[in-house]
Amino acid sequence: MRHLTVDAESAGQRLDNFLMRVLKGVPKTHVYRVIRSGEVRVNKGRASADTRVAEGDEVRVPPVRLPEPSTAPPAPAREFPVLLEDEHLLAIAKPAGVAVHGGSGVSSGVIEQLRSSRPTARFLELVHRLDKETSGVLLLAKKRSALTALQDQFRSRDTGKTYAALVFGAWPDKLKVIDQALHKGLDAQGERHVRVVAADHADGRRSITLVKVAQRLQAGGETLSLLDVTLKTGRTHQIRVHLASNGCAIVGDPKYGDFARNKAFARATRFERMFLHARQLAFDHPATAERITLVAPLPADCETLLHP
């Protein structure tokens, strides 16, 4: 039995996340099992997975079998274009085609590659996520206190997130607000899939997306609309599903778009990925409370498509 004292860096963290950091490599299912069973105690009392630990708390951790040391090669060291960095946070321009973290067949992602390139960094964690094929602003925390403060802002929707999305078709100028509930489930292949459902659906979550037409163009034999898309809620695949459900799928979207149309467009233009870019992110600095607005320029291949 181990008795751990929560330090200042871990203060404010959920109990499940605290344990997963302490018990690196132990499956999440086992961590949740020992919490539910009451074997984990905080200040000698039972606690739930979402209990927030405080500095000085004593956490009793039962014996667990740790996995054998991994023989997998370390993640390749890689740096990314930096938009902002100080002692509290790091903001980068993530390229398309790179996952934010390893897993599900991906050996390493942005976080593992950054840790490899910064071996002396004491702390480096993702604040939020972007899909693998989405480029743009990605925020990371360099202190536990910054991580919890920033994640609280994301949860309470105090951040401003704007994306550039190129879609097939002529988006109607009058369609500026999409207010459709979304339901996250699995498709026939057992993969995550999100769909629009009725507002009163038992498992639906209200989702709001604001849309503004930034440019209209022709390319690859297609009529296209470049949209500025602002998220008022942050659901999984929200932009992709909302736009596709209104008749204008994102160019290159492999999940919610048209496979044949994407393939023909890629053949005509040599643009072979999804055109979704996290263009702007606004948030309050976790230490100074100053409002920060970060902008990631469009990747070169997107600019070339828009302005050949």
N, C-alpha and C positions, 0 to 999 in steps of 0.2 A: 504494500500500500504506500502510495506517495502522497505527501502533503506539500502543496505548492502555494506560495504567496504571490498574489497578483501584484505586478509592478506597475509603475506609472504608464509605461508604454502600452500595457494591455488593458488599462482601465477603460470602461465603457464598451468593451467587446462582448458580444453574445457568448454564452457559455459554450455552445457547440463549436463556434469558431475558435475560441480559446483552446479547447481540447484538441481540435484538429491540428492546431499549430504545435501544441505540446507533443501530441502523439502522431508525428509525421509518418505517413504511410499506412496508418491503421484505417481500414475501410470506414466510410461515413456511416454505413449501416450499423457497424459495431459501436461507434461512438454514440449514436442515438439510442442504441439498445441499453448501454450502461447508464445513460442519463435517465431513461424511462424506468429502469429497474430500481433506481434510487441508490445505486452503488456510488455514484458521484455525489459528493456533498459540498455545499458552499457554506462555510461557517457552521458546520455540523448539521445543517438542515438540507432537506431535499430541495432540488431546483429543477426548473424546466430548461429546455434547450434555448429558449429566447431570453433567459435571465441575463441581465447585464452585470458583469462582474465589476467591482470597484477596487481601487488601489488598497492593498492591505488585506483583502479577502483571502481566507484560507480555503483552498480547493482540494478536497480529498479525491485522488484518482486511483481506481482499483488496478490491480495488475492486469496487463494486456500483453498478448503476444505480438511483438513487432515483426513486420515482414523482414525477410532476408535482405541484406544490402543489395541495392540494384547494381547490376553489371552493365546497364545501358550506358552508352557514351554520354558525356555531358552535352547540354544544349550548346550549339554554336554561339559564340559571342557576337553580338550585333548591336549597333547603335542605330537610332532612328532620328530623323530631323526633329530638333527640339524647338518647341514653340515658346516654352517658359520653363525655367527651373530655378528653384531656390532650396533652402534647407527643409521645406515642408512638402513640396510637391514637384512633380515632373509632368509636363504636358508635351506629347509628341504628335507628329503627323504620321499616323499609321498608313502604310501602303496597303492597297488591295491585295488579296491573296495570302495574307499572313494571319493566322488565327491569333487571338489575344492570349490564349494559353493552350498547353498541350492537352491531349485526351481525345478519345473517340477516333483513334487512328492517326492523330497528329502528334508527332514525337515531341515537338516543342513549339512554343508560340512567342509572342512579344515579351511576356513577363519572364519566361525562362531565359530567352536570349539576352535580355537586358541584365538579368542577374549574373549571367556568365560574363558579360562585358564589364560589370561593376562588382567584382568579387569582394571589395571592402565595404560595400553598402550594408548597413546594419538592418535596414528595413526597406522593402520595396513591394508594394501591393497594388493591384488594379482597383481603381475606384468604381469603374463601370465597365461595360463590355460593348464591343462592336462585332457584328457578324464578320466572318473571315473575308468575304468579298467586299465589305464596306470599307472605304478609306476615310481618313480624316482625323479630327481631334480625338485623342485618347488621353485620359487623365490617370495618373498614378500618384500614390501617396508615399512619402519617404519617412513618415512618422505615423505611429498608431493613432495619435490624437488627430492628425490631419485626415486620416482615413475615415474615422468615425464621424468627424464633422462634415466632411464632404458627402459621405453616404447618407447622412441625415438630410442634407439638402436635396439629394436626388430623390429620396423617399418622399419628402414633403413638397416636391415639385417646385423648389426654389431656384432651379437651374433653368437656363434658356438654351434649348437645343434646336438648331436649324440645319437642315440637310438640303443638298442639291440632288435632285432626282430627275433623270431623263426618262420620259415615258413615251410609249408608242401612242400615236393619236393626238387629236387636238383637245387638250383639257379645257372644259368650259370656264370662261372667265368668272362666271357667276357662282361656280362651285368653290367656295372659299373655306367652308367648314365641313369636315366629315365627323359626324357623331354617331358611331356604330359600335355596338358591343362586340367583343371578340372572345372566342373560346379556344383555348389551347388544348389540343389532344394529339392523337397519333394517326398517321395515315395507314393505308393498307400494308405498307412495308415496315410498319412499326417505327417510323421516324416522326419527329415532332412536326405538327402541322397546325396552323392557326386559321380559323375561319370566322366570317361574320355571322352573328346570330341575332335573334330578336332581342330587343331591349329588356324584355322580361324573362329571358332565358335563365334558368336556375344557375348555370355555371358561366354565364356571360359576364364580362367586365366592361363597364362603360369606357370607351376609348375615343379621344378627341384629337384630330389632326387639322391643322390650319394649312391651307394651300394657296400659293400665289404664283401666277405664271410669270416667269422671268424672261423667257425667250421662246420663239417658235422657229422651227427650222425644218429643212428637208435633208435627208441623208439616207443612203442605201435604199433608195426607192420608197422611203417611209416618211410620213408626216410625224414630227416629233414635238414634244413640249418639254422644255426645261423648267422645272418647278422648284420654288423655294418652299420647303416643307418644315413647319414648326410643330414640335410635339408638345401637347398639353398634358398627355399621359404617356407613360413609358412601357407599353406592353411589348411582349415578344413579337417581332416581325410586323409591328403595327403599321409602319409606312408601306411596306410591301403589300400587305393584305388590303389596307384601305384603298390604295391607288388601283390595285388590280380589280377589286370588287366594284369599282366605279368605271370599269371599262378601259383603263389605261395602265397596263402592267409596266413595271420598270424594265427598261432595255437590259437584256441579258439575265434577268432573274430566272434561275434554274428551277425554283420551287413553285412560284406563283405565276410565272409567265408562260409564254407559248414556246415550246421547245423548237418547233420547226421555224417559227418566225425569228427566234433568237439566232438559230443556226444560219438562216439566209442573210440576216443582217450582218452577222460576224463575217460571213464570206464576202459580202459586198463592201464592208468598211474596215475589216481587220480589227474591229473592236470586239473583243472576245470575253468580256466579263460584265458583271452587273454594274450599272451606272448609278451608284448611291454613295454619296460623299457627305460625311459629317463636317459641314462647312464651318459652323460656329458653335461655340459653347460659352455660356456666361454663368458665373457662379461667384459666391462671396469667398474671398481668401480665408482659409481656415484659421489663420493667426491674426490677420489685420482687419478682417471683415470688409476690406476694400472690394468693390465689385470689379471682377476681372472678365474681360471679353476676349476670347481667343479665336483666331480665324486661321484655318488651314487652306492654303491655295489649292485650286483644283489640280489633280495630277496631270502630267503632260499629255497622257493619252486621251483624257477627257477634253482638255483644251483643244487638242488637234481635231477631235470629232466635231466640236462645236464651231471651231474657227479654222477650217482646213486651208 
